[in-house]
Amino acid sequence: MTLDPNFIKDFIEELPDDDRADIKRIFALVESYAESLTIDDIREVAKVTSQSPILAYQLYEEYSREQQLDGQLLVCNNLTCLGKGAGIIIKDLEQRLEQLEQLGLNLEFVKCLGACSMGPCIFHDGKMHTRMNIDSLKNFLANLS
């Protein structure tokens, strides 16, 4: 269901300037009134924020992907990363499942994160963490607490 264009316009105009400049934040706020945004909603957000519709759609796609990964801790278990020590990291993380759950993280193993030459790799909160070892993993987890 498409939102009323006047609702989107009025909603955005009432936001503080800082929020109006962050189109992904706008998507999050507007989406809280609808299950998901339609292409017409995205076009209206683009129009009101003076963005190109193509850029707005790309940013909405990026925003959607980020929402799907929220709370995910992706760990590469491909051969290259395993050969560089990912097995030790995986074993350590499996022993910390309760701690990860308390941090709101869902551990997921993936076949490749696309940074094979810099493995072992983990991906969290939109950032790739490379050349991981037990010490860097402990630092990473300590910074999440």
C-alpha positions in Angstrom: 0.0 0.0 0.0 1.4 3.4 -1.0 1.5 6.1 1.6 -0.2 9.4 0.9 2.4 11.7 -0.8 1.2 14.6 1.4 1.9 12.5 4.5 5.5 11.8 3.4 6.1 15.5 2.5 4.6 16.8 5.8 6.5 14.1 7.8 9.8 14.9 6.2 9.3 18.7 6.6 8.7 18.3 10.3 12.0 16.5 10.9 15.0 18.3 12.3 17.5 19.4 9.7 20.0 16.6 10.8 17.4 13.9 10.1 16.3 15.5 6.9 19.9 15.2 5.5 20.0 11.4 6.2 17.8 9.7 3.6 18.3 6.3 5.2 17.1 7.7 8.5 14.1 9.0 6.6 13.4 5.6 5.2 13.5 4.1 8.6 11.1 6.7 10.1 8.7 6.6 7.2 8.8 2.8 7.1 7.7 2.7 10.7 4.2 3.8 9.4 4.1 1.2 6.6 5.3 -2.4 6.4 7.5 -1.5 3.5 7.9 1.3 1.1 6.6 1.1 -2.5 8.4 2.5 -5.5 6.0 5.5 -5.4 6.9 6.1 -1.7 10.6 6.0 -2.5 10.0 8.5 -5.4 8.2 10.8 -3.1 11.0 10.7 -0.6 13.4 11.5 -3.4 11.3 14.4 -4.6 10.9 15.9 -1.1 14.6 15.6 -0.3 15.7 16.8 -3.7 17.4 13.5 -4.5 17.4 11.7 -7.8 14.9 8.8 -7.8 17.7 6.4 -8.8 19.9 7.4 -5.9 17.0 7.2 -3.5 16.2 3.7 -4.7 19.8 2.6 -4.4 19.9 4.0 -0.8 16.7 2.3 0.0 18.1 -1.0 -1.3 21.2 -0.4 0.9 19.1 0.5 3.9 17.0 -2.7 3.4 20.1 -4.9 3.2 21.4 -3.3 6.4 18.1 -4.0 8.2 18.3 -7.7 7.1 21.8 -8.0 8.5 21.1 -6.1 11.8 22.2 -8.4 14.6 24.0 -10.8 12.3 27.6 -11.8 12.8 28.7 -13.4 9.6 31.8 -15.6 9.7 33.5 -16.9 6.5 34.1 -20.6 6.6 35.4 -20.9 3.0 38.6 -22.9 2.4 40.8 -19.9 2.1 39.7 -18.4 5.4 39.8 -21.8 7.0 43.3 -22.3 5.8 44.3 -19.0 7.4 42.9 -19.9 10.8 39.1 -19.3 10.6 38.5 -22.7 12.2 39.9 -21.5 15.5 37.7 -18.4 15.4 34.7 -20.5 14.5 35.3 -22.8 17.4 35.8 -19.9 19.8 32.6 -18.2 18.6 30.6 -21.5 19.0 31.8 -21.7 22.6 30.5 -18.1 23.1 27.0 -18.6 21.7 25.4 -17.5 25.0 27.5 -14.4 25.1 26.7 -13.6 21.5 23.0 -14.0 22.2 23.2 -11.6 25.2 24.8 -9.1 22.8 21.9 -9.5 20.4 24.0 -11.3 17.8 23.0 -14.2 15.6 26.1 -16.2 14.5 25.9 -17.2 10.8 28.5 -19.0 8.8 28.8 -18.1 5.1 30.9 -19.6 2.3 32.6 -16.3 1.3 32.6 -12.7 2.3 34.6 -11.6 -0.7 37.9 -10.7 1.0 39.7 -14.0 0.7 43.2 -12.5 0.5 42.6 -10.8 3.9 41.0 -13.7 5.7 39.9 -14.9 8.2 37.0 -12.5 7.9 33.9 -11.6 9.9 31.2 -9.1 8.9 29.2 -7.1 11.4 27.2 -3.9 11.4 28.1 -3.0 7.8 31.9 -3.5 8.4 34.3 -6.2 7.3 36.8 -7.2 9.9 39.8 -8.9 8.3 42.9 -10.9 9.3 41.1 -12.0 12.4 42.8 -14.1 15.1 41.9 -15.0 18.6 43.2 -11.7 20.0 41.5 -9.5 17.5 38.3 -11.5 18.0 38.5 -10.9 21.8 39.0 -7.1 21.1 36.1 -7.1 18.7 33.8 -8.8 21.2 35.0 -6.5 24.0 34.1 -3.5 22.0 30.6 -4.8 21.4 29.9 -5.1 25.2 
